[in-house]
Amino acid sequence: MVGEWEIVERLEMLLVLQWLDEGRDSEGAVSLSIATAALDLDLADGRDGMLEVMAALTSLEEARRAEVTWPRGPGAEAHVRLAEGIRTDAARIFGQ
């Protein structure tokens, strides 16, 4: 069984990689498909995996590592804005 903080850390890395792949939006914006993230992170199938992703997003938000909005309500897609510190670290590690 994967621990809660391991999921949070893996989700954060997934978001950073997606942000880098999408051209490093200056505001740190990333759109995240909850179902796809659950699959990418090898979480439980169906609703359980999606709930784990949503819980991890909440943990990132509570830790002030991201801001999360749900344009169509909680569920299918989240809009995530990575915190400046995460963006700065990623730019330093992966180059600007």
Biopython code that builds the backbone (N, CA, C, O; Angstrom):
import numpy as np
from Bio.PDB.StructureBuilder import StructureBuilder

atoms = [
    (1, "MET", "N", (0.832, -1.188, 0.000)),
    (1, "MET", "CA", (0.000, 0.000, 0.000)),
    (1, "MET", "C", (0.875, 1.249, 0.000)),
    (1, "MET", "O", (1.862, 1.329, 0.732)),
    (2, "VAL", "N", (0.513, 2.195, -0.806)),
    (2, "VAL", "CA", (1.264, 3.442, -0.924)),
    (2, "VAL", "C", (0.787, 4.408, 0.153)),
    (2, "VAL", "O", (-0.416, 4.591, 0.338)),
    (3, "GLY", "N", (1.729, 5.027, 0.862)),
    (3, "GLY", "CA", (1.382, 5.979, 1.913)),
    (3, "GLY", "C", (0.901, 7.304, 1.340)),
    (3, "GLY", "O", (1.222, 7.660, 0.207)),
    (4, "GLU", "N", (0.124, 8.029, 2.146)),
    (4, "GLU", "CA", (-0.454, 9.300, 1.704)),
    (4, "GLU", "C", (0.609, 10.289, 1.236)),
    (4, "GLU", "O", (0.454, 10.912, 0.186)),
    (5, "TRP", "N", (1.694, 10.440, 2.012)),
    (5, "TRP", "CA", (2.700, 11.436, 1.643)),
    (5, "TRP", "C", (3.487, 11.007, 0.413)),
    (5, "TRP", "O", (3.964, 11.851, -0.346)),
    (6, "GLU", "N", (3.625, 9.705, 0.213)),
    (6, "GLU", "CA", (4.280, 9.238, -1.011)),
    (6, "GLU", "C", (3.444, 9.630, -2.228)),
    (6, "GLU", "O", (3.990, 10.048, -3.249)),
    (7, "ILE", "N", (2.141, 9.496, -2.124)),
    (7, "ILE", "CA", (1.258, 9.894, -3.226)),
    (7, "ILE", "C", (1.369, 11.393, -3.463)),
    (7, "ILE", "O", (1.432, 11.840, -4.608)),
    (8, "VAL", "N", (1.392, 12.168, -2.389)),
    (8, "VAL", "CA", (1.511, 13.625, -2.511)),
    (8, "VAL", "C", (2.809, 13.987, -3.231)),
    (8, "VAL", "O", (2.805, 14.812, -4.144)),
    (9, "GLU", "N", (3.907, 13.374, -2.825)),
    (9, "GLU", "CA", (5.205, 13.670, -3.443)),
    (9, "GLU", "C", (5.241, 13.249, -4.909)),
    (9, "GLU", "O", (5.773, 13.969, -5.754)),
    (10, "ARG", "N", (4.680, 12.095, -5.204)),
    (10, "ARG", "CA", (4.648, 11.624, -6.597)),
    (10, "ARG", "C", (3.761, 12.522, -7.449)),
    (10, "ARG", "O", (4.097, 12.810, -8.598)),
    (11, "LEU", "N", (2.629, 12.968, -6.900)),
    (11, "LEU", "CA", (1.750, 13.874, -7.634)),
    (11, "LEU", "C", (2.445, 15.208, -7.883)),
    (11, "LEU", "O", (2.335, 15.773, -8.971)),
    (12, "GLU", "N", (3.152, 15.707, -6.891)),
    (12, "GLU", "CA", (3.881, 16.965, -7.072)),
    (12, "GLU", "C", (4.891, 16.842, -8.216)),
    (12, "GLU", "O", (5.001, 17.742, -9.047)),
    (13, "MET", "N", (5.622, 15.739, -8.257)),
    (13, "MET", "CA", (6.589, 15.536, -9.334)),
    (13, "MET", "C", (5.878, 15.430, -10.685)),
    (13, "MET", "O", (6.350, 15.984, -11.678)),
    (14, "LEU", "N", (4.757, 14.729, -10.728)),
    (14, "LEU", "CA", (3.974, 14.626, -11.964)),
    (14, "LEU", "C", (3.541, 16.012, -12.441)),
    (14, "LEU", "O", (3.618, 16.314, -13.632)),
    (15, "LEU", "N", (3.090, 16.846, -11.516)),
    (15, "LEU", "CA", (2.678, 18.204, -11.876)),
    (15, "LEU", "C", (3.850, 19.031, -12.387)),
    (15, "LEU", "O", (3.718, 19.767, -13.365)),
    (16, "VAL", "N", (4.994, 18.907, -11.726)),
    (16, "VAL", "CA", (6.186, 19.641, -12.166)),
    (16, "VAL", "C", (6.592, 19.203, -13.571)),
    (16, "VAL", "O", (6.872, 20.042, -14.428)),
    (17, "LEU", "N", (6.624, 17.902, -13.806)),
    (17, "LEU", "CA", (7.002, 17.410, -15.134)),
    (17, "LEU", "C", (6.013, 17.874, -16.197)),
    (17, "LEU", "O", (6.409, 18.230, -17.307)),
    (18, "GLN", "N", (4.738, 17.869, -15.860)),
    (18, "GLN", "CA", (3.734, 18.348, -16.811)),
    (18, "GLN", "C", (3.926, 19.837, -17.077)),
    (18, "GLN", "O", (3.826, 20.281, -18.221)),
    (19, "TRP", "N", (4.198, 20.599, -16.039)),
    (19, "TRP", "CA", (4.438, 22.040, -16.180)),
    (19, "TRP", "C", (5.655, 22.293, -17.085)),
    (19, "TRP", "O", (5.618, 23.166, -17.952)),
    (20, "LEU", "N", (6.719, 21.531, -16.877)),
    (20, "LEU", "CA", (7.909, 21.668, -17.724)),
    (20, "LEU", "C", (7.597, 21.297, -19.169)),
    (20, "LEU", "O", (7.990, 22.008, -20.095)),
    (21, "ASP", "N", (6.886, 20.178, -19.365)),
    (21, "ASP", "CA", (6.540, 19.719, -20.715)),
    (21, "ASP", "C", (5.636, 20.700, -21.458)),
    (21, "ASP", "O", (5.688, 20.800, -22.684)),
    (22, "GLU", "N", (4.812, 21.422, -20.705)),
    (22, "GLU", "CA", (3.864, 22.345, -21.318)),
    (22, "GLU", "C", (4.430, 23.748, -21.510)),
    (22, "GLU", "O", (3.691, 24.671, -21.854)),
    (23, "GLY", "N", (5.712, 23.916, -21.296)),
    (23, "GLY", "CA", (6.341, 25.198, -21.598)),
    (23, "GLY", "C", (6.537, 26.140, -20.439)),
    (23, "GLY", "O", (6.837, 27.315, -20.652)),
    (24, "ARG", "N", (6.378, 25.667, -19.220)),
    (24, "ARG", "CA", (6.680, 26.461, -18.029)),
    (24, "ARG", "C", (5.888, 27.756, -17.940)),
    (24, "ARG", "O", (6.469, 28.841, -17.911)),
    (25, "ASP", "N", (4.597, 27.650, -17.896)),
    (25, "ASP", "CA", (3.730, 28.818, -17.745)),
    (25, "ASP", "C", (4.245, 29.691, -16.603)),
    (25, "ASP", "O", (4.564, 29.179, -15.529)),
    (26, "SER", "N", (4.328, 30.981, -16.819)),
    (26, "SER", "CA", (4.908, 31.888, -15.828)),
    (26, "SER", "C", (4.137, 31.917, -14.515)),
    (26, "SER", "O", (4.692, 32.276, -13.477)),
    (27, "GLU", "N", (2.875, 31.544, -14.553)),
    (27, "GLU", "CA", (2.061, 31.503, -13.341)),
    (27, "GLU", "C", (2.039, 30.113, -12.705)),
    (27, "GLU", "O", (1.424, 29.919, -11.656)),
    (28, "GLY", "N", (2.711, 29.144, -13.339)),
    (28, "GLY", "CA", (2.749, 27.789, -12.805)),
    (28, "GLY", "C", (1.486, 26.992, -13.056)),
    (28, "GLY", "O", (1.217, 26.014, -12.360)),
    (29, "ALA", "N", (0.697, 27.410, -14.060)),
    (29, "ALA", "CA", (-0.592, 26.775, -14.322)),
    (29, "ALA", "C", (-0.443, 25.429, -15.028)),
    (29, "ALA", "O", (0.325, 25.285, -15.979)),
    (30, "VAL", "N", (-1.201, 24.451, -14.535)),
    (30, "VAL", "CA", (-1.246, 23.114, -15.112)),
    (30, "VAL", "C", (-2.691, 22.629, -15.003)),
    (30, "VAL", "O", (-3.321, 22.772, -13.956)),
    (31, "SER", "N", (-3.210, 22.056, -16.087)),
    (31, "SER", "CA", (-4.517, 21.394, -16.036)),
    (31, "SER", "C", (-4.270, 19.911, -15.815)),
    (31, "SER", "O", (-3.445, 19.299, -16.493)),
    (32, "LEU", "N", (-4.983, 19.346, -14.872)),
    (32, "LEU", "CA", (-4.738, 17.961, -14.490)),
    (32, "LEU", "C", (-6.010, 17.139, -14.612)),
    (32, "LEU", "O", (-7.019, 17.437, -13.973)),
    (33, "SER", "N", (-5.952, 16.105, -15.434)),
    (33, "SER", "CA", (-7.032, 15.120, -15.488)),
    (33, "SER", "C", (-6.866, 14.195, -14.292)),
    (33, "SER", "O", (-5.835, 13.539, -14.144)),
    (34, "ILE", "N", (-7.872, 14.144, -13.449)),
    (34, "ILE", "CA", (-7.793, 13.345, -12.228)),
    (34, "ILE", "C", (-7.658, 11.855, -12.558)),
    (34, "ILE", "O", (-6.852, 11.151, -11.950)),
    (35, "ALA", "N", (-8.446, 11.384, -13.517)),
    (35, "ALA", "CA", (-8.395, 9.963, -13.895)),
    (35, "ALA", "C", (-7.039, 9.595, -14.476)),
    (35, "ALA", "O", (-6.492, 8.540, -14.155)),
    (36, "THR", "N", (-6.492, 10.454, -15.329)),
    (36, "THR", "CA", (-5.184, 10.191, -15.932)),
    (36, "THR", "C", (-4.090, 10.201, -14.871)),
    (36, "THR", "O", (-3.186, 9.367, -14.902)),
    (37, "ALA", "N", (-4.168, 11.139, -13.935)),
    (37, "ALA", "CA", (-3.171, 11.193, -12.861)),
    (37, "ALA", "C", (-3.214, 9.915, -12.025)),
    (37, "ALA", "O", (-2.169, 9.384, -11.649)),
    (38, "ALA", "N", (-4.410, 9.425, -11.737)),
    (38, "ALA", "CA", (-4.531, 8.182, -10.960)),
    (38, "ALA", "C", (-3.866, 7.022, -11.694)),
    (38, "ALA", "O", (-3.187, 6.199, -11.079)),
    (39, "LEU", "N", (-4.063, 6.958, -13.005)),
    (39, "LEU", "CA", (-3.417, 5.909, -13.799)),
    (39, "LEU", "C", (-1.902, 6.094, -13.828)),
    (39, "LEU", "O", (-1.155, 5.135, -13.637)),
    (40, "ASP", "N", (-1.446, 7.327, -14.068)),
    (40, "ASP", "CA", (-0.009, 7.609, -14.134)),
    (40, "ASP", "C", (0.706, 7.281, -12.826)),
    (40, "ASP", "O", (1.876, 6.899, -12.826)),
    (41, "LEU", "N", (-0.002, 7.433, -11.721)),
    (41, "LEU", "CA", (0.587, 7.180, -10.405)),
    (41, "LEU", "C", (0.357, 5.750, -9.916)),
    (41, "LEU", "O", (0.704, 5.410, -8.785)),
    (42, "ASP", "N", (-0.230, 4.918, -10.774)),
    (42, "ASP", "CA", (-0.518, 3.515, -10.434)),
    (42, "ASP", "C", (-1.339, 3.386, -9.157)),
    (42, "ASP", "O", (-1.045, 2.553, -8.300)),
    (43, "LEU", "N", (-2.364, 4.211, -9.040)),
    (43, "LEU", "CA", (-3.243, 4.147, -7.884)),
    (43, "LEU", "C", (-4.390, 3.190, -8.165)),
    (43, "LEU", "O", (-4.470, 2.609, -9.247)),
    (44, "ALA", "N", (-5.261, 3.030, -7.206)),
    (44, "ALA", "CA", (-6.389, 2.112, -7.348)),
    (44, "ALA", "C", (-7.231, 2.478, -8.569)),
    (44, "ALA", "O", (-7.281, 3.637, -8.980)),
    (45, "ASP", "N", (-7.880, 1.484, -9.131)),
    (45, "ASP", "CA", (-8.746, 1.717, -10.281)),
    (45, "ASP", "C", (-10.001, 2.484, -9.868)),
    (45, "ASP", "O", (-10.470, 2.400, -8.732)),
    (46, "GLY", "N", (-10.519, 3.229, -10.831)),
    (46, "GLY", "CA", (-11.810, 3.882, -10.654)),
    (46, "GLY", "C", (-11.828, 4.984, -9.624)),
    (46, "GLY", "O", (-10.874, 5.744, -9.456)),
    (47, "ARG", "N", (-12.946, 5.038, -8.948)),
    (47, "ARG", "CA", (-13.227, 6.114, -8.001)),
    (47, "ARG", "C", (-12.187, 6.204, -6.876)),
    (47, "ARG", "O", (-11.821, 7.306, -6.468)),
    (48, "ASP", "N", (-11.711, 5.065, -6.374)),
    (48, "ASP", "CA", (-10.752, 5.096, -5.264)),
    (48, "ASP", "C", (-9.464, 5.822, -5.652)),
    (48, "ASP", "O", (-8.954, 6.634, -4.880)),
    (49, "GLY", "N", (-8.939, 5.535, -6.835)),
    (49, "GLY", "CA", (-7.729, 6.211, -7.294)),
    (49, "GLY", "C", (-7.946, 7.701, -7.491)),
    (49, "GLY", "O", (-7.085, 8.515, -7.158)),
    (50, "MET", "N", (-9.103, 8.049, -8.036)),
    (50, "MET", "CA", (-9.413, 9.461, -8.236)),
    (50, "MET", "C", (-9.509, 10.195, -6.901)),
    (50, "MET", "O", (-9.060, 11.336, -6.782)),
    (51, "LEU", "N", (-10.090, 9.546, -5.907)),
    (51, "LEU", "CA", (-10.186, 10.155, -4.579)),
    (51, "LEU", "C", (-8.810, 10.336, -3.947)),
    (51, "LEU", "O", (-8.572, 11.317, -3.243)),
    (52, "GLU", "N", (-7.902, 9.390, -4.198)),
    (52, "GLU", "CA", (-6.528, 9.534, -3.692)),
    (52, "GLU", "C", (-5.838, 10.738, -4.329)),
    (52, "GLU", "O", (-5.125, 11.475, -3.647)),
    (53, "VAL", "N", (-6.045, 10.942, -5.627)),
    (53, "VAL", "CA", (-5.456, 12.106, -6.300)),
    (53, "VAL", "C", (-6.046, 13.391, -5.728)),
    (53, "VAL", "O", (-5.317, 14.343, -5.448)),
    (54, "MET", "N", (-7.355, 13.416, -5.555)),
    (54, "MET", "CA", (-8.000, 14.615, -5.015)),
    (54, "MET", "C", (-7.520, 14.906, -3.594)),
    (54, "MET", "O", (-7.328, 16.069, -3.236)),
    (55, "ALA", "N", (-7.324, 13.870, -2.783)),
    (55, "ALA", "CA", (-6.802, 14.055, -1.425)),
    (55, "ALA", "C", (-5.372, 14.589, -1.470)),
    (55, "ALA", "O", (-5.004, 15.444, -0.665)),
    (56, "ALA", "N", (-4.569, 14.092, -2.404)),
    (56, "ALA", "CA", (-3.188, 14.569, -2.548)),
    (56, "ALA", "C", (-3.164, 16.031, -2.981)),
    (56, "ALA", "O", (-2.328, 16.803, -2.512)),
    (57, "LEU", "N", (-4.069, 16.411, -3.869)),
    (57, "LEU", "CA", (-4.162, 17.821, -4.277)),
    (57, "LEU", "C", (-4.508, 18.695, -3.073)),
    (57, "LEU", "O", (-3.956, 19.784, -2.915)),
    (58, "THR", "N", (-5.410, 18.226, -2.235)),
    (58, "THR", "CA", (-5.773, 18.968, -1.028)),
    (58, "THR", "C", (-4.563, 19.118, -0.114)),
    (58, "THR", "O", (-4.350, 20.185, 0.462)),
    (59, "SER", "N", (-3.773, 18.062, 0.025)),
    (59, "SER", "CA", (-2.567, 18.131, 0.859)),
    (59, "SER", "C", (-1.565, 19.124, 0.304)),
    (59, "SER", "O", (-0.952, 19.873, 1.064)),
    (60, "LEU", "N", (-1.388, 19.143, -1.017)),
    (60, "LEU", "CA", (-0.486, 20.120, -1.631)),
    (60, "LEU", "C", (-0.976, 21.540, -1.385)),
    (60, "LEU", "O", (-0.186, 22.450, -1.130)),
    (61, "GLU", "N", (-2.284, 21.712, -1.464)),
    (61, "GLU", "CA", (-2.852, 23.039, -1.240)),
    (61, "GLU", "C", (-2.687, 23.464, 0.220)),
    (61, "GLU", "O", (-2.335, 24.610, 0.500)),
    (62, "GLU", "N", (-2.940, 22.548, 1.138)),
    (62, "GLU", "CA", (-2.782, 22.858, 2.565)),
    (62, "GLU", "C", (-1.336, 23.175, 2.922)),
    (62, "GLU", "O", (-1.076, 23.977, 3.820)),
    (63, "ALA", "N", (-0.397, 22.549, 2.222)),
    (63, "ALA", "CA", (1.030, 22.809, 2.439)),
    (63, "ALA", "C", (1.504, 24.053, 1.682)),
    (63, "ALA", "O", (2.681, 24.410, 1.731)),
    (64, "ARG", "N", (0.576, 24.704, 0.984)),
    (64, "ARG", "CA", (0.860, 25.916, 0.201)),
    (64, "ARG", "C", (1.879, 25.673, -0.903)),
    (64, "ARG", "O", (2.674, 26.549, -1.247)),
    (65, "ARG", "N", (1.836, 24.458, -1.452)),
    (65, "ARG", "CA", (2.722, 24.110, -2.563)),
    (65, "ARG", "C", (1.995, 24.247, -3.885)),
    (65, "ARG", "O", (2.607, 24.180, -4.951)),
    (66, "ALA", "N", (0.673, 24.442, -3.812)),
    (66, "ALA", "CA", (-0.133, 24.608, -5.017)),
    (66, "ALA", "C", (-1.467, 25.237, -4.643)),
    (66, "ALA", "O", (-1.918, 25.151, -3.501)),
    (67, "GLU", "N", (-2.083, 25.870, -5.632)),
    (67, "GLU", "CA", (-3.462, 26.349, -5.512)),
    (67, "GLU", "C", (-4.276, 25.531, -6.500)),
    (67, "GLU", "O", (-3.869, 25.348, -7.648)),
    (68, "VAL", "N", (-5.421, 25.040, -6.056)),
    (68, "VAL", "CA", (-6.238, 24.162, -6.885)),
    (68, "VAL", "C", (-7.616, 24.773, -7.061)),
    (68, "VAL", "O", (-8.239, 25.211, -6.093)),
    (69, "THR", "N", (-8.091, 24.803, -8.304)),
    (69, "THR", "CA", (-9.458, 25.202, -8.585)),
    (69, "THR", "C", (-10.115, 24.105, -9.406)),
    (69, "THR", "O", (-9.450, 23.328, -10.092)),
    (70, "TRP", "N", (-11.416, 24.065, -9.318)),
    (70, "TRP", "CA", (-12.218, 23.049, -9.999)),
    (70, "TRP", "C", (-13.217, 23.771, -10.896)),
    (70, "TRP", "O", (-14.327, 24.072, -10.455)),
    (71, "PRO", "N", (-12.847, 24.056, -12.151)),
    (71, "PRO", "CA", (-13.716, 24.856, -13.014)),
    (71, "PRO", "C", (-15.102, 24.251, -13.247)),
    (71, "PRO", "O", (-16.065, 24.985, -13.466)),
    (72, "ARG", "N", (-15.208, 22.959, -13.204)),
    (72, "ARG", "CA", (-16.507, 22.295, -13.402)),
    (72, "ARG", "C", (-16.954, 21.552, -12.149)),
    (72, "ARG", "O", (-17.769, 20.632, -12.220)),
    (73, "GLY", "N", (-16.426, 21.950, -11.023)),
    (73, "GLY", "CA", (-16.720, 21.256, -9.778)),
    (73, "GLY", "C", (-15.726, 20.125, -9.578)),
    (73, "GLY", "O", (-15.108, 19.662, -10.537)),
    (74, "PRO", "N", (-15.565, 19.674, -8.332)),
    (74, "PRO", "CA", (-14.607, 18.606, -8.065)),
    (74, "PRO", "C", (-14.895, 17.355, -8.889)),
    (74, "PRO", "O", (-16.036, 16.906, -9.000)),
    (75, "GLY", "N", (-13.840, 16.816, -9.452)),
    (75, "GLY", "CA", (-14.021, 15.583, -10.215)),
    (75, "GLY", "C", (-13.078, 15.413, -11.364)),
    (75, "GLY", "O", (-11.928, 15.020, -11.170)),
    (76, "ALA", "N", (-13.536, 15.701, -12.564)),
    (76, "ALA", "CA", (-12.820, 15.329, -13.783)),
    (76, "ALA", "C", (-11.483, 16.044, -13.970)),
    (76, "ALA", "O", (-10.477, 15.403, -14.276)),
    (77, "GLU", "N", (-11.465, 17.356, -13.789)),
    (77, "GLU", "CA", (-10.250, 18.111, -14.086)),
    (77, "GLU", "C", (-10.021, 19.187, -13.037)),
    (77, "GLU", "O", (-10.949, 19.858, -12.587)),
    (78, "ALA", "N", (-8.760, 19.329, -12.664)),
    (78, "ALA", "CA", (-8.360, 20.386, -11.733)),
    (78, "ALA", "C", (-7.422, 21.341, -12.453)),
    (78, "ALA", "O", (-6.611, 20.929, -13.282)),
    (79, "HIS", "N", (-7.542, 22.606, -12.128)),
    (79, "HIS", "CA", (-6.560, 23.584, -12.574)),
    (79, "HIS", "C", (-5.653, 23.847, -11.385)),
    (79, "HIS", "O", (-6.109, 24.248, -10.314)),
    (80, "VAL", "N", (-4.370, 23.618, -11.584)),
    (80, "VAL", "CA", (-3.397, 23.711, -10.499)),
    (80, "VAL", "C", (-2.415, 24.819, -10.819)),
    (80, "VAL", "O", (-1.943, 24.934, -11.950)),
    (81, "ARG", "N", (-2.110, 25.627, -9.830)),
    (81, "ARG", "CA", (-1.067, 26.646, -9.955)),
    (81, "ARG", "C", (0.016, 26.278, -8.951)),
    (81, "ARG", "O", (-0.187, 26.351, -7.739)),
    (82, "LEU", "N", (1.170, 25.880, -9.480)),
    (82, "LEU", "CA", (2.284, 25.489, -8.623)),
    (82, "LEU", "C", (2.854, 26.710, -7.907)),
    (82, "LEU", "O", (2.952, 27.788, -8.493)),
    (83, "ALA", "N", (3.224, 26.543, -6.660)),
    (83, "ALA", "CA", (3.807, 27.622, -5.877)),
    (83, "ALA", "C", (5.128, 28.079, -6.501)),
    (83, "ALA", "O", (5.817, 27.309, -7.169)),
    (84, "GLU", "N", (5.453, 29.323, -6.272)),
    (84, "GLU", "CA", (6.665, 29.895, -6.852)),
    (84, "GLU", "C", (7.916, 29.122, -6.448)),
    (84, "GLU", "O", (8.814, 28.932, -7.267)),
    (85, "GLY", "N", (7.986, 28.677, -5.203)),
    (85, "GLY", "CA", (9.154, 27.925, -4.743)),
    (85, "GLY", "C", (9.366, 26.640, -5.530)),
    (85, "GLY", "O", (10.503, 26.283, -5.842)),
    (86, "ILE", "N", (8.293, 25.951, -5.850)),
    (86, "ILE", "CA", (8.391, 24.730, -6.650)),
    (86, "ILE", "C", (8.880, 25.067, -8.051)),
    (86, "ILE", "O", (9.738, 24.376, -8.600)),
    (87, "ARG", "N", (8.334, 26.128, -8.626)),
    (87, "ARG", "CA", (8.755, 26.522, -9.984)),
    (87, "ARG", "C", (10.225, 26.929, -10.013)),
    (87, "ARG", "O", (10.949, 26.599, -10.953)),
    (88, "THR", "N", (10.659, 27.642, -8.988)),
    (88, "THR", "CA", (12.057, 28.073, -8.908)),
    (88, "THR", "C", (12.981, 26.867, -8.779)),
    (88, "THR", "O", (14.005, 26.796, -9.460)),
    (89, "ASP", "N", (12.627, 25.917, -7.909)),
    (89, "ASP", "CA", (13.434, 24.717, -7.727)),
    (89, "ASP", "C", (13.498, 23.914, -9.026)),
    (89, "ASP", "O", (14.568, 23.445, -9.415)),
    (90, "ALA", "N", (12.365, 23.757, -9.692)),
    (90, "ALA", "CA", (12.339, 22.987, -10.945)),
    (90, "ALA", "C", (13.195, 23.667, -12.007)),
    (90, "ALA", "O", (13.927, 22.998, -12.736)),
    (91, "ALA", "N", (13.109, 24.990, -12.100)),
    (91, "ALA", "CA", (13.912, 25.706, -13.084)),
    (91, "ALA", "C", (15.410, 25.555, -12.789)),
    (91, "ALA", "O", (16.223, 25.431, -13.705)),
    (92, "ARG", "N", (15.758, 25.568, -11.507)),
    (92, "ARG", "CA", (17.159, 25.413, -11.123)),
    (92, "ARG", "C", (17.652, 24.002, -11.439)),
    (92, "ARG", "O", (18.750, 23.824, -11.966)),
    (93, "ILE", "N", (16.846, 23.018, -11.119)),
    (93, "ILE", "CA", (17.247, 21.610, -11.333)),
    (93, "ILE", "C", (17.257, 21.241, -12.808)),
    (93, "ILE", "O", (18.192, 20.601, -13.289)),
    (94, "PHE", "N", (16.217, 21.644, -13.523)),
    (94, "PHE", "CA", (16.061, 21.228, -14.915)),
    (94, "PHE", "C", (16.515, 22.269, -15.919)),
    (94, "PHE", "O", (16.408, 22.059, -17.127)),
    (95, "GLY", "N", (17.025, 23.400, -15.424)),
    (95, "GLY", "CA", (17.511, 24.455, -16.308)),
    (95, "GLY", "C", (16.380, 25.353, -16.769)),
    (95, "GLY", "O", (15.220, 24.945, -16.829)),
    (96, "GLN", "N", (16.744, 26.592, -17.094)),
    (96, "GLN", "CA", (15.736, 27.541, -17.540)),
    (96, "GLN", "C", (15.721, 27.555, -19.000)),
    (96, "GLN", "O", (14.939, 28.291, -19.602)),
]
sb = StructureBuilder()
sb.init_structure("model")
sb.init_model(0)
sb.init_chain("A")
sb.init_seg("    ")
for serial, (resi, resn, name, xyz) in enumerate(atoms, 1):
    if name == "N":
        sb.init_residue(resn, " ", resi, " ")
    sb.init_atom(name, np.array(xyz, "f"), 0.0, 1.0, " ", f" {name:<3s}", serial, name[0])
structure = sb.get_structure()
